[in-house]
Amino acid sequence: MLKQLLVPDVDHLSHLHHKVSHGHHDDDIIIVKRNPKLAELAVFRRHEYDSNHTHPVLDEPPVVNGTHNASGCPTVHVVDFFGQSLALTGEPLCHWLTKPFRMADNHFVMYGSEMALLYDVVVDPSLRGSGPQGGEEMDQVWGQDEQKEYLMIQYGFFTMQCKSKPMAKFGQRDHLNSWQQALRCVDDIAAVKTEATVAGLTIAIQRYEYVNFYHTMTDYFNAFLAMLAFNQHPDAVTILWVDAHPRGGLDEVWEVLFGKVLRAGRLPGPTRFSALAWAVMGYNSPLSQHGRESVPYLEEFRHFFLSRHGVDGSRKLNCTSLSFLFIWRRDYVAHPRNKGGIVSRKIYNEAEVLKAVQSAASPADRVRGLQLDALPMKEQLSIIVDTDILLGMHGAGLSHTLFLPPHGALLEFFPTYWSQANVHFRRMAGWRGLHYQTWENIESENEKDNMMTFIPPQVVSDMVRSARNSICSGR
């Protein structure tokens, strides 16, 4: 068992992690392996294999106990994050790593009521239920019922070595409950015939609104948290989609963020996974918990997302030359149930509001209006990190608030038929400490045909001046 080390406070963790990573600690405490290919630390317990089976234990990064750490987390775990030591003291990671619930001879480890890690588990795609495999081109599935895109997995879809099924209970409406019901126990997992094996950590995800940038962002963030919790390099992580959605515009982002992406419906046959994490449901993500005062690791997530796309996010505030971006919402086809591509919450007078921004800007400022979702993700990110003040109607594209510079501002607009109670992006801005303003239309005559809203130009110019004063005050 890994011994606990006392340190006076979190500030000493970086020094400790440096000593551990260079082998200067007694190896009775921690064994460190270096993967030359990834130049990444992989930390194992001294007894690297359980006495009853042969899977490596990867669910606990190095642990340091201290009664004086400011976070209040009773057990501090440390991981290597892009060459820097990162203490996992924020929630839900603190709770997950402090109180894991181990079942089935350590083959099944539950974290809170939100996530689980299974070792040596076989996934049988023949038991996914009837319906499409997933990954079809849009023109092959026009009008497809959305329910067909959710697997109705049967008993035995998951198989693991255990004497009795782990009695895991997840949230009331969490699909992980149906996954647990589909879990089959066998005496010897090695006796189960398989067609392929996937080594390392695989994160199994059931996506819901798979082409919506906000909801997909919750899945990206959940996978990122799992990657941190299990101390894995992104290149070493496989993503398994346990759904049957057709190809979508955000699929390629997964392939950039992580090492490999698989679809459960397209596995070659029963496939053995050495470590399979059942990921947090997207609707249960910290990003979806709008009552939270804070969400940890958002800046680390920003660094991860940008660096995986090769985008430099180090822009500094220069109040003599600000950059403004208005995101346009325009009709486009995203999924097979909206062949006409009709989108709501569009701006009726785009050219006019853009001139209003220019009227409130200085001659050296840059003002742009773009339909971001028509661009590749790397290009979107490159534009966002070069933006100081972001403006747009409420919509998934404002998830880019997570990637604005730390000094940035968000100006959000609402039509009469969409309430400001939808605080998704207000919360993102608040969690990151960004300036935020909002406007909601209350005049019916401002609502136009084709779900377009007229925004008074004076409203825009006034908001821009206020945002500029806010982010540049005292500079």
C-alpha positions as CSV (number, residue, x, y, z in Angstrom):
1,M,0.0,0.0,0.0
2,L,1.2,3.5,-0.9
3,K,2.5,5.3,2.2
4,Q,1.3,8.8,3.0
5,L,3.7,11.7,3.2
6,L,3.2,14.7,5.4
7,V,3.8,18.2,4.0
8,P,3.1,21.5,5.7
9,D,1.0,22.9,2.8
10,V,0.1,22.5,-0.9
11,D,3.0,24.8,-1.9
12,H,5.5,22.0,-1.0
13,L,3.8,19.5,-3.4
14,S,5.8,20.7,-6.5
15,H,9.1,20.0,-4.7
16,L,7.9,16.6,-3.5
17,H,6.6,15.6,-7.0
18,H,10.0,16.7,-8.5
19,K,11.8,14.4,-6.0
20,V,9.5,11.5,-6.7
21,S,9.7,11.9,-10.5
22,H,13.5,11.8,-10.3
23,G,13.6,8.7,-8.1
24,H,14.9,10.5,-5.0
25,H,12.3,8.9,-2.7
26,D,12.5,5.5,-1.1
27,D,11.0,3.1,-3.5
28,D,9.2,1.5,-0.6
29,I,6.9,4.6,-0.8
30,I,6.4,5.1,-4.6
31,I,7.5,3.3,-7.7
32,V,7.8,5.5,-10.8
33,K,7.9,4.2,-14.3
34,R,8.8,6.4,-17.3
35,N,7.3,5.8,-20.6
36,P,10.0,6.8,-23.1
37,K,7.5,7.2,-26.0
38,L,5.3,9.7,-24.1
39,A,7.9,11.1,-21.7
40,E,5.2,10.8,-19.1
41,L,5.2,9.7,-15.5
42,A,3.1,6.6,-14.7
43,V,2.8,6.0,-11.0
44,F,2.0,2.6,-9.6
45,R,1.8,1.2,-6.1
46,R,4.7,-0.8,-4.8
47,H,2.7,-4.0,-5.2
48,E,2.0,-3.3,-8.8
49,Y,-0.4,-6.1,-9.3
50,D,-3.2,-7.3,-7.2
51,S,-2.6,-10.8,-5.7
52,N,-5.7,-12.2,-7.4
53,H,-5.2,-10.8,-10.9
54,T,-2.7,-9.1,-13.1
55,H,-4.0,-5.7,-14.0
56,P,-1.9,-2.6,-13.1
57,V,-3.4,-0.3,-10.5
58,L,-3.8,3.1,-12.2
59,D,-6.6,4.6,-10.2
60,E,-4.5,6.4,-7.6
61,P,-1.9,9.1,-8.5
62,P,0.7,9.9,-5.8
63,V,-0.9,10.9,-2.5
64,V,0.3,13.4,0.1
65,N,-1.6,14.0,3.3
66,G,-1.4,17.3,5.2
67,T,-3.7,18.9,7.7
68,H,-2.8,22.4,6.6
69,N,-3.6,22.5,2.9
70,A,-5.8,25.4,2.1
71,S,-8.2,23.4,-0.1
72,G,-9.7,21.5,2.8
73,C,-9.2,18.2,0.9
74,P,-8.1,15.6,3.5
75,T,-6.0,13.7,0.9
76,V,-3.9,15.5,-1.7
77,H,-3.1,13.7,-4.9
78,V,-0.5,15.0,-7.3
79,V,-0.3,14.5,-11.0
80,D,2.1,15.6,-13.8
81,F,0.2,18.1,-16.0
82,F,2.2,19.2,-19.1
83,G,5.4,19.1,-17.1
84,Q,4.0,20.9,-14.0
85,S,2.8,19.4,-10.7
86,L,-1.0,19.7,-10.2
87,A,-2.6,19.0,-6.9
88,L,-6.1,17.4,-7.3
89,T,-7.8,19.1,-4.4
90,G,-10.9,20.4,-6.2
91,E,-14.3,18.7,-6.3
92,P,-15.3,16.2,-7.5
93,L,-11.8,14.9,-7.8
94,C,-11.0,15.2,-4.1
95,H,-14.1,13.1,-3.2
96,W,-13.4,10.6,-5.9
97,L,-9.8,10.0,-4.9
98,T,-10.3,10.2,-1.2
99,K,-13.2,7.7,-0.9
100,P,-13.1,5.2,-3.8
101,F,-15.4,2.2,-3.2
102,R,-13.8,-1.0,-4.3
103,M,-15.7,-4.1,-5.2
104,A,-15.3,-7.5,-6.9
105,D,-11.7,-8.0,-5.7
106,N,-10.7,-4.5,-6.9
107,H,-12.0,-5.2,-10.5
108,F,-14.7,-2.6,-10.0
109,V,-14.0,0.8,-8.4
110,M,-16.7,3.3,-7.9
111,Y,-16.1,7.1,-7.5
112,G,-19.0,8.9,-5.8
113,S,-22.2,8.0,-7.5
114,E,-20.9,9.3,-10.8
115,M,-18.1,7.2,-12.3
116,A,-16.6,3.8,-12.1
117,L,-13.4,2.1,-13.2
118,L,-13.5,-1.6,-14.4
119,Y,-10.4,-3.7,-14.9
120,D,-10.2,-6.5,-17.5
121,V,-13.7,-6.1,-19.0
122,V,-15.0,-7.4,-22.2
123,V,-17.4,-5.4,-24.4
124,D,-19.6,-7.5,-26.8
125,P,-21.1,-5.3,-29.5
126,S,-23.5,-8.0,-30.6
127,L,-25.4,-7.3,-27.4
128,R,-25.9,-3.6,-28.1
129,G,-29.5,-4.1,-29.3
130,S,-31.0,-3.6,-32.7
131,G,-30.3,-0.4,-34.6
132,P,-27.5,1.4,-36.4
133,Q,-23.8,0.9,-35.6
134,G,-23.2,4.6,-35.5
135,G,-20.8,6.7,-37.6
136,E,-23.1,6.8,-40.7
137,E,-23.0,9.7,-43.1
138,M,-25.8,12.2,-42.6
139,D,-27.4,11.5,-46.0
140,Q,-27.8,7.8,-45.1
141,V,-29.9,8.5,-42.0
142,W,-32.2,11.4,-42.8
143,G,-35.2,11.5,-40.5
144,Q,-33.7,8.8,-38.2
145,D,-35.5,8.5,-34.9
146,E,-33.1,9.8,-32.2
147,Q,-34.0,6.9,-29.9
148,K,-32.3,4.6,-32.4
149,E,-29.0,6.3,-31.6
150,Y,-29.1,5.2,-28.0
151,L,-28.0,1.6,-27.5
152,M,-30.4,-0.7,-25.7
153,I,-27.6,-2.8,-24.3
154,Q,-28.4,-6.3,-23.1
155,Y,-27.1,-8.4,-20.3
156,G,-23.5,-9.5,-21.1
157,F,-22.7,-6.4,-23.1
158,F,-20.1,-5.9,-20.3
159,T,-18.3,-8.9,-18.8
160,M,-15.8,-8.9,-16.0
161,Q,-14.2,-11.4,-13.6
162,C,-16.2,-11.4,-10.4
163,K,-18.0,-13.8,-8.0
164,S,-21.1,-11.6,-7.8
165,K,-22.2,-8.5,-9.6
166,P,-21.0,-5.3,-7.9
167,M,-24.0,-3.6,-6.3
168,A,-23.2,-0.1,-7.6
169,K,-25.9,2.6,-7.6
170,F,-25.6,5.7,-9.6
171,G,-27.8,8.8,-9.9
172,Q,-31.5,8.3,-10.3
173,R,-31.6,9.0,-14.1
174,D,-28.0,8.1,-14.9
175,H,-27.5,5.6,-17.8
176,L,-24.7,4.0,-15.8
177,N,-27.4,2.1,-13.9
178,S,-28.4,0.4,-17.1
179,W,-24.8,-0.4,-17.8
180,Q,-24.5,-2.0,-14.3
181,Q,-27.5,-4.1,-15.1
182,A,-25.9,-5.3,-18.3
183,L,-22.7,-6.4,-16.5
184,R,-22.1,-10.1,-16.4
185,C,-19.8,-11.9,-14.0
186,V,-17.5,-14.8,-15.0
187,D,-15.1,-16.9,-12.9
188,D,-12.2,-16.4,-15.4
189,I,-12.1,-13.5,-17.8
190,A,-9.3,-15.1,-19.7
191,A,-11.7,-17.9,-20.8
192,V,-13.9,-15.4,-22.6
193,K,-13.2,-15.4,-26.3
194,T,-12.3,-12.0,-27.7
195,E,-11.4,-10.6,-31.1
196,A,-9.3,-7.7,-29.9
197,T,-7.7,-6.1,-26.9
198,V,-7.3,-2.4,-26.0
199,A,-4.6,-1.6,-23.5
200,G,-4.3,1.4,-21.2
201,L,-7.2,3.5,-20.0
202,T,-10.4,3.7,-22.1
203,I,-13.1,6.2,-21.2
204,A,-16.6,4.9,-22.1
205,I,-19.0,7.7,-22.9
206,Q,-22.7,7.8,-23.9
207,R,-23.2,11.1,-25.7
208,Y,-26.6,12.8,-25.8
209,E,-26.7,16.1,-27.7
210,Y,-23.6,15.1,-29.7
211,V,-23.5,18.0,-32.2
212,N,-24.3,20.7,-29.6
213,F,-21.0,22.4,-28.6
214,Y,-22.1,23.2,-25.1
215,H,-23.3,19.6,-24.3
216,T,-20.3,18.1,-26.0
217,M,-18.1,20.4,-24.0
218,T,-19.5,18.8,-20.8
219,D,-18.4,15.5,-22.2
220,Y,-14.9,16.8,-23.1
221,F,-14.6,18.2,-19.6
222,N,-15.7,15.0,-17.9
223,A,-13.2,13.0,-19.9
224,F,-10.5,15.5,-19.0
225,L,-11.3,15.1,-15.3
226,A,-11.1,11.3,-15.7
227,M,-7.7,11.7,-17.4
228,L,-6.5,13.8,-14.4
229,A,-8.0,11.4,-11.8
230,F,-6.1,8.4,-13.3
231,N,-3.0,10.4,-14.1
232,Q,-2.9,9.6,-17.8
233,H,-1.3,11.4,-20.7
234,P,-4.0,12.2,-23.4
235,D,-2.1,10.3,-26.0
236,A,-2.5,7.2,-23.9
237,V,-6.3,7.5,-23.5
238,T,-8.8,5.8,-25.7
239,I,-12.4,7.1,-26.0
240,L,-15.2,4.5,-26.5
241,W,-18.6,5.9,-27.7
242,V,-21.3,3.7,-26.3
243,D,-24.0,5.2,-28.6
244,A,-25.0,5.0,-32.3
245,H,-25.0,8.6,-33.4
246,P,-24.1,9.3,-37.1
247,R,-21.0,11.3,-37.9
248,G,-21.1,14.8,-36.4
249,G,-19.2,18.0,-36.8
250,L,-17.6,17.7,-33.4
251,D,-16.3,14.1,-33.8
252,E,-12.9,15.1,-35.0
253,V,-12.3,17.2,-31.9
254,W,-12.3,14.0,-29.8
255,E,-9.6,12.6,-32.0
256,V,-7.4,15.6,-31.5
257,L,-7.9,15.7,-27.7
258,F,-7.2,12.0,-27.0
259,G,-5.2,9.2,-28.5
260,K,-7.9,7.1,-30.2
261,V,-11.7,7.0,-30.6
262,L,-13.7,3.8,-31.0
263,R,-17.4,3.2,-31.5
264,A,-19.0,0.3,-29.5
265,G,-21.2,-0.6,-32.5
266,R,-18.1,-1.0,-34.8
267,L,-15.9,-3.1,-32.6
268,P,-14.7,-6.2,-34.5
269,G,-16.3,-8.5,-32.0
270,P,-16.0,-9.1,-28.2
271,T,-13.2,-6.7,-27.2
272,R,-11.2,-6.8,-24.0
273,F,-10.3,-3.5,-22.3
274,S,-7.6,-3.6,-19.7
275,A,-9.1,-0.5,-17.9
276,L,-12.5,0.9,-18.7
277,A,-13.8,4.0,-17.0
278,W,-17.5,4.6,-17.1
279,A,-17.5,8.3,-17.5
280,V,-19.7,10.9,-15.7
281,M,-22.9,11.5,-17.6
282,G,-22.8,14.8,-19.5
283,Y,-25.8,16.2,-17.7
284,N,-24.0,15.6,-14.4
285,S,-20.8,17.4,-15.4
286,P,-19.6,20.2,-13.1
287,L,-20.1,22.5,-16.1
288,S,-23.8,21.6,-15.9
289,Q,-24.1,22.4,-12.1
290,H,-24.9,26.1,-12.4
291,G,-25.3,26.6,-8.7
292,R,-21.6,25.9,-8.1
293,E,-19.6,28.8,-6.8
294,S,-16.6,27.5,-8.7
295,V,-15.5,24.8,-11.1
296,P,-11.9,23.6,-10.6
297,Y,-9.3,23.1,-13.3
298,L,-10.9,25.3,-15.9
299,E,-7.6,27.0,-16.7
300,E,-5.9,23.7,-17.0
301,F,-8.7,22.5,-19.2
302,R,-8.3,25.6,-21.4
303,H,-4.5,24.9,-21.6
304,F,-5.2,21.2,-22.5
305,F,-7.8,22.0,-25.2
306,L,-5.7,24.7,-26.8
307,S,-2.4,22.9,-26.7
308,R,-3.9,19.7,-28.2
309,H,-5.0,21.9,-31.1
310,G,-1.6,23.6,-31.3
311,V,-3.1,27.0,-30.4
312,D,-1.2,29.6,-28.3
313,G,-3.5,31.1,-25.7
314,S,-1.1,33.5,-24.1
315,R,-2.6,36.8,-25.5
316,K,-2.1,39.8,-23.1
317,L,-4.5,42.7,-22.6
318,N,-3.6,45.7,-24.7
319,C,-6.2,48.4,-24.1
320,T,-4.9,50.5,-27.0
321,S,-6.0,47.8,-29.4
322,L,-8.8,45.5,-28.4
323,S,-10.3,42.7,-30.4
324,F,-14.1,42.3,-30.6
325,L,-15.9,39.3,-32.0
326,F,-19.7,38.9,-32.7
327,I,-20.7,35.3,-33.2
328,W,-23.4,34.9,-35.8
329,R,-26.0,32.2,-35.5
330,R,-27.1,31.0,-38.9
331,D,-29.1,28.1,-40.3
332,Y,-27.0,25.0,-40.8
333,V,-27.6,21.2,-40.9
334,A,-26.2,19.5,-37.8
335,H,-28.2,16.3,-37.4
336,P,-30.6,14.1,-39.4
337,R,-33.7,15.4,-37.7
338,N,-33.4,19.0,-39.0
339,K,-32.9,18.6,-42.7
340,G,-33.8,22.3,-43.3
341,G,-31.1,23.3,-40.8
342,I,-33.3,25.9,-39.1
343,V,-31.7,27.6,-36.1
344,S,-33.4,29.9,-33.6
345,R,-32.0,33.0,-31.8
346,K,-30.5,34.6,-34.9
347,I,-29.7,38.3,-35.2
348,Y,-31.9,40.3,-37.7
349,N,-29.6,43.3,-38.1
350,E,-26.1,41.8,-38.2
351,A,-24.5,44.6,-40.2
352,E,-26.1,47.3,-38.0
353,V,-24.9,45.8,-34.7
354,L,-21.4,45.4,-36.1
355,K,-21.4,49.1,-36.9
356,A,-22.5,49.8,-33.4
357,V,-19.5,47.9,-32.0
358,Q,-17.2,49.9,-34.4
359,S,-18.8,53.1,-33.2
360,A,-17.9,52.3,-29.6
361,A,-14.4,51.0,-30.5
362,S,-11.2,53.0,-31.1
363,P,-9.6,53.2,-34.5
364,A,-6.9,50.7,-33.5
365,D,-9.5,48.1,-32.4
366,R,-10.4,45.1,-34.5
367,V,-14.1,44.3,-35.0
368,R,-15.3,41.0,-36.6
369,G,-18.5,39.2,-37.1
370,L,-18.3,35.4,-37.9
371,Q,-20.3,32.2,-38.1
372,L,-17.7,30.3,-36.1
373,D,-19.3,26.8,-36.4
374,A,-18.6,27.0,-40.1
375,L,-14.9,26.9,-39.4
376,P,-12.6,24.0,-38.3
377,M,-12.1,23.9,-34.6
378,K,-8.4,24.9,-34.7
379,E,-9.4,28.0,-36.6
380,Q,-12.2,28.8,-34.2
381,L,-9.9,28.5,-31.3
382,S,-7.2,30.7,-32.9
383,I,-9.8,33.4,-33.3
384,I,-11.2,33.1,-29.8
385,V,-7.8,33.3,-28.1
386,D,-7.2,36.5,-30.0
387,T,-10.6,38.0,-28.8
388,D,-10.9,40.4,-25.8
389,I,-14.7,40.9,-25.9
390,L,-17.0,38.2,-27.2
391,L,-20.6,39.1,-28.2
392,G,-23.4,36.8,-29.3
393,M,-27.0,35.5,-28.9
394,H,-27.4,32.8,-26.3
395,G,-26.3,29.6,-28.0
396,A,-23.8,26.7,-27.8
397,G,-21.1,28.7,-29.6
398,L,-20.7,30.9,-26.4
399,S,-19.1,27.8,-24.9
400,H,-15.9,29.4,-26.3
401,T,-16.1,31.6,-23.2
402,L,-13.9,28.8,-21.7
403,F,-11.1,29.7,-24.1
404,L,-11.2,33.5,-24.0
405,P,-8.1,35.2,-22.5
406,P,-8.2,35.5,-18.7
407,H,-9.0,39.2,-19.0
408,G,-11.8,38.7,-21.5
409,A,-15.5,39.7,-21.4
410,L,-18.7,38.1,-22.6
411,L,-21.8,40.1,-23.8
412,E,-24.8,37.8,-24.2
413,F,-28.2,38.6,-25.9
414,F,-31.6,36.9,-25.5
415,P,-34.8,37.0,-27.5
416,T,-38.2,37.3,-25.8
417,Y,-38.8,33.6,-26.1
418,W,-35.6,32.5,-24.4
419,S,-35.2,33.3,-20.8
420,Q,-32.1,34.7,-19.1
421,A,-32.7,31.8,-16.6
422,N,-30.5,29.9,-19.0
423,V,-27.3,30.8,-17.2
424,H,-24.9,28.4,-18.9
425,F,-22.5,31.0,-20.2
426,R,-23.1,33.5,-17.4
427,R,-21.7,30.8,-15.1
428,M,-18.8,30.0,-17.3
429,A,-17.8,33.7,-17.3
430,G,-18.2,33.9,-13.6
431,W,-16.2,30.8,-12.9
432,R,-13.4,32.2,-14.9
433,G,-13.6,35.7,-13.4
434,L,-14.6,37.3,-16.8
435,H,-16.6,40.5,-17.2
436,Y,-20.2,39.6,-18.1
437,Q,-23.2,41.6,-19.4
438,T,-26.6,40.6,-20.7
439,W,-29.5,42.0,-22.6
440,E,-33.0,40.4,-23.0
441,N,-35.5,41.7,-25.6
442,I,-38.8,42.7,-24.1
443,E,-40.3,44.4,-27.2
444,S,-42.4,42.0,-29.4
445,E,-41.8,44.2,-32.5
446,N,-38.1,43.3,-32.2
447,E,-38.9,39.7,-33.0
448,K,-38.9,39.0,-36.7
449,D,-39.7,36.1,-39.0
450,N,-37.4,33.0,-39.2
451,M,-36.6,33.3,-35.5
452,M,-34.6,36.5,-35.9
453,T,-34.3,39.3,-33.3
454,F,-33.6,43.0,-33.9
455,I,-31.1,44.3,-31.4
456,P,-31.1,48.1,-30.9
457,P,-27.7,49.4,-32.0
458,Q,-27.5,51.8,-29.0
459,V,-27.8,48.8,-26.6
460,V,-24.8,47.2,-28.3
461,S,-22.6,50.3,-28.3
462,D,-23.5,51.0,-24.6
463,M,-22.6,47.5,-23.6
464,V,-19.3,47.6,-25.5
465,R,-18.3,50.8,-23.8
466,S,-19.1,49.4,-20.4
467,A,-17.2,46.2,-21.1
468,R,-14.2,48.1,-22.3
469,N,-14.1,50.3,-19.2
470,S,-14.5,47.2,-17.0
471,I,-11.6,45.2,-18.4
472,C,-9.3,48.3,-18.9
473,S,-10.0,50.1,-15.6
474,G,-6.8,50.7,-13.7
475,R,-4.6,49.7,-16.6
